[in-house]
Amino acid sequence: MLTHAEIVEILNREVRSAEARLKDARQSVDAMKAEVPSLLQLDGNHRITNAIKEHVKAREAFQRAVKRNVAFTLNGIIPEDLRGA
């Protein structure tokens, strides 16, 4: 069984990791915005679509990590995947 401190560390690590992924995705989208004229070439739409999809996935992962962390911190709700670990 994980201790309270171990659960806190795992959840904080998840938030930091998701935050870093979201930051990278934002930077990728921002870089694409700077390339708009050159993105009108053949692979431009594909690159933009992929960057936006990754940004959406990263944002969702960050929101999920924060919700798990807040649920545990405020309400003591241990995420299902950490119960009994």
Contacts in CASP RR format, 6 or more apart in sequence:
PFRMAT RR
TARGET T0000
AUTHOR 0000-0000-0000
METHOD contacts of the structure
MODEL  1
MLTHAEIVEILNREVRSAEARLKDARQSVDAMKAEVPSLLQLDGNHRITN
AIKEHVKAREAFQRAVKRNVAFTLNGIIPEDLRGA
1 84 0 8 1.000
1 85 0 8 1.000
2 10 0 8 1.000
2 82 0 8 1.000
2 84 0 8 1.000
2 85 0 8 1.000
7 72 0 8 1.000
7 78 0 8 1.000
7 82 0 8 1.000
8 72 0 8 1.000
8 73 0 8 1.000
10 82 0 8 1.000
11 65 0 8 1.000
11 68 0 8 1.000
11 69 0 8 1.000
11 72 0 8 1.000
11 73 0 8 1.000
11 79 0 8 1.000
12 69 0 8 1.000
14 65 0 8 1.000
14 68 0 8 1.000
14 69 0 8 1.000
15 62 0 8 1.000
15 65 0 8 1.000
15 66 0 8 1.000
15 69 0 8 1.000
17 65 0 8 1.000
18 58 0 8 1.000
18 61 0 8 1.000
18 62 0 8 1.000
18 64 0 8 1.000
18 65 0 8 1.000
18 66 0 8 1.000
19 62 0 8 1.000
19 65 0 8 1.000
21 58 0 8 1.000
21 61 0 8 1.000
21 62 0 8 1.000
22 55 0 8 1.000
22 58 0 8 1.000
22 59 0 8 1.000
22 61 0 8 1.000
22 62 0 8 1.000
24 58 0 8 1.000
25 51 0 8 1.000
25 54 0 8 1.000
25 55 0 8 1.000
25 57 0 8 1.000
25 58 0 8 1.000
25 59 0 8 1.000
26 55 0 8 1.000
28 51 0 8 1.000
28 54 0 8 1.000
28 55 0 8 1.000
29 51 0 8 1.000
29 52 0 8 1.000
29 55 0 8 1.000
32 39 0 8 1.000
32 47 0 8 1.000
32 48 0 8 1.000
32 51 0 8 1.000
39 45 0 8 1.000
39 47 0 8 1.000
39 48 0 8 1.000
68 79 0 8 1.000
71 77 0 8 1.000
71 79 0 8 1.000
72 78 0 8 1.000
72 79 0 8 1.000
END
